[in-house]
Amino acid sequence: MFTLIGWLLNLASGALAGWIAGKLMGSEGDLIRNLILGLVGGVVGGIVLGIIGIHGSGLIGGMIVSVVGACILIWVSRKLS
């Protein structure tokens, strides 16, 4: 069960992951876009990296998985548009 502090930390880490991915991919966005990219990127990164047998644990591992997933999302959105 998540607490309010847990939810806030997840939102903050999601926003940070989205911001890092945006910087790595040369894609600028506002706070909401970065937050969505980071949170959805965590799911996408978890699925994609899980398929190839890589799992992140802890804060740093989760952040890396989220950044990789957000980079994948940015790359896919560029290919589709």
Steps between C-alpha positions, in 0.01 A plus 500: 500500500637837399508796732477862398877533531544192279272643234681834505838329470373293206371812326825685564714211373272465195538868420877474545519192276295677230721808523819291472360311201400829336853633544657179366272495196507876435129534567385787720171492682316646794460344845179311417648350182814395687292351780289295259807392302678387815206311648395329177867452417539303822234256383634479145858465622397230746329301226768543234796444728317215675461321166876502452563400862607830656327618817568814699475499876518785745480869425789513252396184314141619475616839376716341229209279388268804490749708300553218249124455465443874455775509234324215320173695514664813357663296224171327408309831500759648263469204265120523498489875431 
